[in-house]
Amino acid sequence: MGAYYTYFISSLPMLSFSSKLPFSLEDFFAKCKGLVPEEKIDLLRAACQREPHLLQAASGHTLGKWANFEIALRNELIRARAHRKKIDPLAFVRLPDWPDAHISHVAMSAYRSTSVLDAEKILDLERWNFLESLNTSHYFDFDSLLVYALKLKIMERWDKIQSADKESLFNATVRN
């Protein structure tokens, strides 16, 4: 039976895809110190920093499902791009490759979006929903901390996107 972090997890603010970032991922790791074993914190960091194909050997049912989902989503994006460029996608597809109709639909919706920002939002919202489904039967265990950290990573990314100086980015793009 795994460890439970009842008091720590219940003290964390609830996360919503469209809400403001409550604290950074680094602040979250700092909050974990002393409450979560160091090797578990290292696993949380690895899950948030590594590419999904590098997480395959990582222990944990939830982490494995997350890695497989992320690989499947990226593989579908590869297929869509390769089809347009008329090249063989198999040279770029990562294993394990488990095509899924829903993931394929999401990837195509994002790929066909006329706005890069909207496409990224479609992909991250699907990631968020998948994390929600992973957290269904986990309340105060390590897997719920893992899902929380991965959600914070998504929120941190959108916080950076929304706080970017759009005018200077536009001017830099137009001048080049």
N, C-alpha and C positions, 0 to 999 in steps of 0.2 A: 504494500500500500504506500503510495506516494505521500509526500508532505503536503500539508494544507497551510495556506497563508491567509486565514480568515480575516484577521484584523487588518493586515496590510492591504489586502485587496478591497476590503470594504471601506478603507479610508481614501482610496483613489477616486477621483471624479469620473463620472460616466462620460464616455466618448460618443460623439455623434459626427458623422462624416461632414456635415455642414457647420459644425460648431467651431469655436475658436480653440486653438491649441492651448491646453491648460498649462503645460510645461514641456520642455524639450525632452528628447529621448535620453540625452546625457543626464538630465535632472532625474529622470525615471530610474536610470541605472544607479545613480547616487542614492536615491530613496531605497533601493533594494539592499544596499550595503547594510550588513548587520542583521537583516531580516531574512535574506535568501542566501543559501550557500554560494560561495564564490564560483564554483564550477557551473552552477545553474545560471549565474549572472553572465559568465563567459559564453554559455550556450545562447542566452538571450541576445547578447552582442553579435555573436556569429550569425544568428538567424536574421538579424537586421542589417548586417553588413555584407554578407556573402551572396554570391550568385546562387540561384536555387539549385543548379546542378551540382554544386559543391556541398549542398546540405543533404544529399541522398544518403550518405553514410551516417548522418546524425541520428542519435537515438530519439525515440519519441514518436508516437503515432500521429499526433497533431502536426508536428514539424514535417514529417514525411508527407502527409496529405497536402500541406501548404506548398512544399517544394514541388510535388507532382502537379498541383493545380497551376502554379506559376510557370512551370515548364510547358504544360499543355497550352496555356494562354499564349506564351511567346512562340510556340511552334505554329499555332494557328495564324499569328501575325506574319510569321516567316512564309507560310504557305500563300497568304494573300499577296504579299509583296513579290514573291517569286513568280506567281502566276502572271502578275502585271509585267514583270521584267522578262518573262518567258525563259526562266532558268529553272533548273531542277532544285526543289527545296530540300531534298534528302541530304545534300551536302551540308546543310545548316541546321537541320532538325536535331534536337537533343533527345536522348533517351532518359527515362522511359517515355514513349510517345503513346498517349492514350487519347486519341481524338474523341471529342465529345460535341454533340450537336449544339448544345447551349453555349459552350465556350467558342465554338466556331461562329455562331451567330453574333456573339459579343465582339469578337475580333473583327468580323466583317463590318459591323456597325461602326466600330471605332475607325477602321481603315477607310470607310466611305465617308466619314465625317469631313465636312469642308473646313472645319476649324481644328487646328492641332490641339488647342486647349480643350475643346469639347471631346475630342477623341481620347485625350488623356483622362478626362473626367469619367468617361464611359468605362475605361479600363480600371481606374482606381475604385470606382463605385462597385464594379463587379468583384474586385479584390476584397473590398470591405464586406460585401454581402457574403462572400465565401468564408471570410474570417468569422462573421456572425454565425454561420452554420456550423463551423468547427467548435464554437464556444457553447453550443447548445447544452451539452451535458457536463460542462466543466464550470464550476462555480468559484472555488477557492483553491484550486490546485495549480501546479506549475503551468499546465496548458493554458489556463486562463491568463496567467501572467504573460505567456508567449503571445497569445492573441492580442492582449493589451499593448504589448511592445510593438507588434507589427502594425496595429492601428495607429499608434503614435507616429510611427515612421511615415505612414501615408499622410497623416495630418500635418506633420512637419514639412513634408514636401509641398503641400498645398499652401501652407503658411508662407513658405519662401516664394512660391509663384505669385501669390496675392500681394505680397509686400514688395515685389520687384518694382523698380522705377520704370514704369511702362513707357513714359515719354522718352527717356534716354535710350531705352532699347529700340523704340521705333526709329528715333533719329539715327542711331548707329546702323540699323538695317537699311534705311533709306539712302544713307550716304554711301554705303558699299555697293 
